[in-house]
Amino acid sequence: MSDIVPSTAARAFIALQHVLPQHGISRLIHAAARSQTPWFKNLLISNFVKGFKPDLSDALVSDPLAFESFNAFFTRALKPDARPLPADPLELACPVDGTVSEIGRIDDDRVLQAKGRHYTLDALLASRREWVERFRGGHFATIYLAPYNYHRIHMAMAGTLRDAWYVPGRLFSVNRVTADGVANLFARNERIACFFEGEGLEHALLLIGALNVGSMETVWHGEVAPRRQRRLTRLDIDRGGTPFAAARGDEMGRFNMGSTVILLFPKDTIEWAPHLATGRIVRMGETIGRRIHG
C-alpha cells in the first residue's frame, strides 16, 4: 500500500491523464513540433524559451530561432567540449541532463518508483525473462528530463547492443506528481529497452515515453515511436551490418519532448556515487557511479 496522499490538484491532474487521448495529443504535438513554417515554429520556440528559460550557453547553436523547427531546437546539440567525461575509465558517465527521481538497489525484482510505490522488473522489461534474471537484485537509477533540459541520451559506459525492444503502453506524464500518484508508471508507459554488453559488464538503458513524448529515437534505428501498430516488437540492433557499438559518452538516442531514462546493472557490479539522491540535479558526462573491478 502507498502512504502517499496526493493533493486535490494532483489527484485532478492524474485523473485528467486517465481520460485524455494520450497518443492522439502526442501525435498532434509531433506534427506541430516539426513544422518549418517560419512564423509558427518561431512562435513555438519563443514561447517555450520565455516559459521554460532553457540554458543555451552550451548549445552548439545558441540562437533559438536559427533552428528549422521546434523539434530541431528541442533536440539541439551541445558544443563539443560542453560535457567532459570522467577521467577514470571505470567511472560511469551520466547519460543525460536531468534530475534523479530514484536510485539504489533492486529488491529482488522490485524497483522503487517513488516512496511507497514499486514496480517489477518483469513488468518493466515486458517479461523478457533472460534480461529480468540478469538484473534481479541489481542496481537502478531513474533520471527525469524536464522540458528545459538537454534531450540527447548518451552511453553511461562503452557497450555493444545485444538486444532492443519497443514496448507499447500509455503516455502518462512522468513528472514527480504522476510518479507519486500512478501505480506502475514506468512499466505502463510506452518505452524502448536497450541491452548492452561491454568490457565484461551488461547493462540496460530504457527510454520511457510520456505525455507529449510520442516520439523517441535511437541513432542506429531512427525514430522508433510513434508507431502505426503499437505492439511488442523486437528492434534491429545492426548499424551498417554489424551490431551498434558505442564508447562511453557517445550519443545513443533522443527524446523529442521531456521524459525519463532508467539505467539497470546486475547485482554487485557497480557502486552508485554517494552524493546521488532523489532530487539531485545531474548533467550528462558527470560521474554517477563506478564499476566494481573484476
C-alpha positions as CSV (number, residue, x, y, z in Angstrom):
1,M,0.0,0.0,0.0
2,S,1.2,3.5,-0.8
3,D,1.3,6.0,2.0
4,I,1.2,8.9,-0.4
5,V,-1.8,11.2,-0.1
6,P,-1.8,13.5,-3.2
7,S,-3.3,16.9,-3.0
8,T,-6.6,17.7,-4.7
9,A,-4.8,19.4,-7.6
10,A,-2.5,16.4,-8.0
11,R,-5.5,14.0,-8.0
12,A,-7.3,16.1,-10.6
13,F,-4.1,16.2,-12.8
14,I,-3.7,12.4,-12.6
15,A,-7.4,11.8,-13.2
16,L,-7.3,14.0,-16.3
17,Q,-4.5,12.0,-17.7
18,H,-6.5,8.8,-17.4
19,V,-9.2,10.2,-19.8
20,L,-7.1,12.2,-22.2
21,P,-6.5,10.7,-25.7
22,Q,-2.7,10.5,-24.8
23,H,-1.5,9.1,-28.1
24,G,-3.7,11.5,-30.2
25,I,-2.4,14.5,-28.3
26,S,1.2,13.3,-28.7
27,R,0.7,12.9,-32.5
28,L,-0.6,16.5,-32.8
29,I,2.5,17.7,-30.8
30,H,4.7,15.5,-33.1
31,A,3.3,17.3,-36.2
32,A,3.4,20.8,-34.8
33,A,7.0,20.4,-33.5
34,R,8.2,19.5,-37.0
35,S,6.6,22.4,-38.8
36,Q,9.1,24.5,-40.7
37,T,6.7,27.4,-41.3
38,P,8.8,30.3,-40.0
39,W,6.2,32.3,-38.1
40,F,4.7,29.2,-36.5
41,K,8.0,27.5,-35.4
42,N,9.3,30.8,-34.2
43,L,6.2,31.3,-32.1
44,L,6.5,27.9,-30.5
45,I,10.2,28.4,-29.8
46,S,9.8,31.9,-28.5
47,N,7.0,30.9,-26.1
48,F,9.0,27.9,-24.9
49,V,12.1,29.9,-24.2
50,K,10.0,32.5,-22.4
51,G,8.2,29.9,-20.3
52,F,11.0,27.4,-19.5
53,K,14.1,29.5,-19.8
54,P,16.5,26.8,-21.1
55,D,20.2,27.4,-20.8
56,L,21.6,27.8,-24.3
57,S,25.1,28.8,-23.3
58,D,26.5,25.4,-24.0
59,A,24.4,24.7,-27.2
60,L,26.3,24.4,-30.5
61,V,23.8,26.9,-32.0
62,S,22.8,29.4,-29.3
63,D,20.2,31.4,-31.4
64,P,16.9,29.6,-30.7
65,L,15.2,31.0,-33.8
66,A,18.0,29.7,-36.1
67,F,16.6,26.2,-36.0
68,E,14.5,24.9,-38.8
69,S,11.7,23.6,-36.5
70,F,10.8,23.5,-32.8
71,N,11.9,19.8,-32.7
72,A,15.3,20.7,-34.1
73,F,15.7,23.4,-31.4
74,F,14.4,21.0,-28.7
75,T,17.0,18.3,-29.6
76,R,19.8,20.7,-30.1
77,A,23.4,19.6,-30.0
78,L,25.9,20.7,-27.4
79,K,29.3,22.3,-28.0
80,P,32.0,19.5,-28.3
81,D,33.6,20.4,-25.0
82,A,30.4,21.1,-23.1
83,R,30.3,17.8,-21.2
84,P,33.7,16.4,-20.2
85,L,33.7,12.7,-19.3
86,P,35.2,11.2,-16.1
87,A,39.0,10.7,-16.3
88,D,38.8,7.3,-14.6
89,P,37.7,4.7,-17.2
90,L,35.9,2.6,-14.5
91,E,33.6,5.5,-13.7
92,L,30.0,5.7,-15.1
93,A,29.0,8.8,-17.0
94,C,25.6,10.3,-16.5
95,P,23.7,9.6,-19.8
96,V,21.5,12.7,-19.7
97,D,20.9,16.1,-18.1
98,G,18.1,15.8,-15.6
99,T,17.1,15.2,-12.0
100,V,17.4,11.9,-10.1
101,S,14.0,10.5,-9.4
102,E,15.1,7.4,-7.5
103,I,18.4,5.5,-7.3
104,G,19.6,2.4,-5.4
105,R,19.3,-1.4,-5.3
106,I,16.7,-3.5,-6.9
107,D,14.9,-5.5,-4.2
108,D,14.9,-8.9,-5.9
109,D,12.7,-7.9,-8.8
110,R,11.1,-4.8,-7.3
111,V,12.2,-1.3,-8.4
112,L,11.4,1.8,-6.4
113,Q,9.3,4.3,-8.4
114,A,8.5,6.7,-5.5
115,K,8.1,6.5,-1.8
116,G,5.6,3.7,-1.2
117,R,5.4,2.6,-4.8
118,H,7.3,-0.1,-6.6
119,Y,7.1,-1.9,-10.0
120,T,8.6,-5.2,-11.1
121,L,11.5,-5.9,-13.5
122,D,9.2,-8.4,-15.2
123,A,6.7,-5.6,-16.0
124,L,9.3,-3.1,-16.9
125,L,11.1,-5.4,-19.3
126,A,7.9,-6.9,-20.8
127,S,8.6,-10.4,-19.4
128,R,11.9,-10.7,-21.2
129,R,13.0,-13.4,-18.7
130,E,16.6,-13.7,-19.9
131,W,17.1,-10.0,-19.0
132,V,14.9,-9.9,-15.9
133,E,17.2,-12.6,-14.4
134,R,20.3,-10.7,-15.3
135,F,19.2,-7.6,-13.3
136,R,17.4,-9.3,-10.4
137,G,18.8,-7.9,-7.1
138,G,20.9,-5.4,-9.1
139,H,21.2,-1.6,-9.3
140,F,19.0,1.0,-10.9
141,A,18.8,4.8,-11.5
142,T,15.8,6.7,-12.7
143,I,16.5,10.2,-14.1
144,Y,13.8,12.7,-15.2
145,L,14.4,15.1,-18.0
146,A,12.4,18.3,-17.7
147,P,11.4,20.3,-20.8
148,Y,14.2,22.8,-20.3
149,N,16.9,20.0,-20.2
150,Y,19.2,18.9,-23.0
151,H,17.4,15.9,-24.6
152,R,20.0,13.7,-26.3
153,I,20.8,10.5,-24.5
154,H,24.4,9.1,-24.2
155,M,26.2,6.0,-23.2
156,A,27.0,5.6,-19.5
157,M,29.8,3.2,-20.4
158,A,31.1,1.6,-23.6
159,G,28.9,-1.3,-24.9
160,T,27.7,-3.3,-27.9
161,L,23.9,-3.6,-28.4
162,R,22.8,-7.1,-27.7
163,D,19.0,-6.7,-27.7
164,A,16.4,-4.0,-28.1
165,W,12.6,-3.9,-27.8
166,Y,9.8,-1.4,-28.4
167,V,7.2,-1.9,-25.6
168,P,3.8,-0.3,-26.2
169,G,1.9,1.4,-23.4
170,R,0.3,4.6,-22.2
171,L,1.8,8.1,-22.2
172,F,1.3,9.4,-18.7
173,S,3.3,12.4,-17.6
174,V,6.5,11.2,-15.8
175,N,6.9,14.2,-13.5
176,R,7.1,13.8,-9.7
177,V,3.4,14.3,-9.2
178,T,2.5,11.5,-11.5
179,A,5.3,9.2,-10.3
180,D,3.9,9.6,-6.8
181,G,0.3,9.1,-7.9
182,V,0.2,6.5,-10.7
183,A,1.0,2.9,-9.9
184,N,3.5,1.0,-12.1
185,L,4.0,4.2,-14.1
186,F,7.3,3.3,-15.8
187,A,6.1,-0.2,-16.5
188,R,2.8,1.1,-18.0
189,N,4.2,3.8,-20.3
190,E,5.4,3.3,-23.8
191,R,9.2,2.6,-23.9
192,I,12.3,1.4,-25.6
193,A,14.5,-1.1,-23.8
194,C,18.1,-1.4,-25.0
195,F,20.5,-4.0,-23.6
196,F,24.3,-3.6,-23.9
197,E,27.4,-5.6,-23.1
198,G,30.8,-4.2,-22.9
199,E,34.1,-4.9,-21.1
200,G,32.5,-7.9,-19.4
201,L,29.5,-6.0,-18.0
202,E,25.9,-5.9,-19.1
203,H,23.6,-3.0,-18.6
204,A,20.3,-1.7,-19.8
205,L,19.2,1.7,-20.8
206,L,15.4,2.3,-21.1
207,L,13.8,5.4,-22.7
208,I,10.4,6.0,-21.2
209,G,7.8,7.8,-23.2
210,A,5.4,10.3,-21.7
211,L,2.6,12.7,-22.5
212,N,3.6,14.8,-25.5
213,V,6.6,12.4,-25.9
214,G,5.2,10.1,-28.5
215,S,8.5,10.4,-30.4
216,M,11.6,8.6,-29.3
217,E,14.5,7.6,-31.5
218,T,17.9,5.8,-31.4
219,V,20.9,6.6,-33.5
220,W,21.0,3.2,-35.2
221,H,17.3,2.8,-35.8
222,G,16.0,6.3,-36.3
223,E,12.5,7.1,-35.0
224,V,11.1,4.1,-33.1
225,A,7.9,5.8,-31.8
226,P,5.2,6.9,-32.7
227,R,4.3,3.6,-34.4
228,R,1.2,2.8,-36.5
229,Q,1.0,-0.6,-34.8
230,R,1.6,-0.4,-31.1
231,R,2.7,-3.9,-30.2
232,L,5.7,-5.5,-28.5
233,T,8.4,-5.5,-31.2
234,R,12.0,-6.6,-31.2
235,L,14.1,-3.9,-32.9
236,D,17.0,-4.3,-35.2
237,I,20.3,-4.0,-33.4
238,D,22.5,-3.6,-36.5
239,R,24.0,-0.4,-37.9
240,G,25.7,-0.9,-41.3
241,G,25.5,-4.7,-41.0
242,T,27.1,-5.0,-37.5
243,P,25.6,-4.6,-34.0
244,F,25.6,-1.0,-32.9
245,A,28.6,-0.3,-30.6
246,A,29.5,2.9,-28.8
247,A,32.0,4.4,-26.4
248,R,31.2,5.9,-23.1
249,G,29.6,9.3,-23.8
250,D,28.5,8.6,-27.4
251,E,25.0,9.6,-28.3
252,M,22.6,6.6,-28.5
253,G,19.2,8.3,-28.8
254,R,17.0,11.2,-28.0
255,F,13.6,12.3,-26.8
256,N,11.6,14.8,-28.8
257,M,10.0,16.1,-25.6
258,G,10.9,15.7,-21.9
259,S,10.8,12.3,-20.3
260,T,12.8,9.7,-18.2
261,V,15.6,7.2,-18.6
262,I,16.2,4.2,-16.4
263,L,19.6,2.5,-16.1
264,L,20.0,-1.1,-14.9
265,F,23.1,-3.0,-13.8
266,P,23.5,-6.6,-12.5
267,K,24.0,-7.3,-8.8
268,D,27.3,-6.3,-7.2
269,T,28.8,-4.9,-10.4
270,I,28.7,-1.2,-9.7
271,E,28.5,1.3,-6.9
272,W,26.5,4.5,-7.2
273,A,28.2,7.8,-6.3
274,P,27.4,8.6,-2.7
275,H,26.3,12.1,-3.5
276,L,23.4,10.9,-5.7
277,A,19.9,11.0,-4.1
278,T,16.4,11.8,-5.0
279,G,16.1,15.4,-6.3
280,R,19.8,15.7,-7.2
281,I,20.3,17.6,-10.5
282,V,22.8,15.9,-12.8
283,R,24.4,16.7,-16.1
284,M,25.4,14.4,-18.9
285,G,29.0,13.2,-18.5
286,E,29.4,13.7,-14.7
287,T,30.3,10.7,-12.6
288,I,27.3,8.8,-11.3
289,G,29.0,5.6,-10.2
290,R,31.8,3.2,-10.6
291,R,32.3,-0.3,-11.9
292,I,33.5,-2.7,-9.3
293,H,36.7,-4.1,-10.9
294,G,36.7,-7.8,-11.5
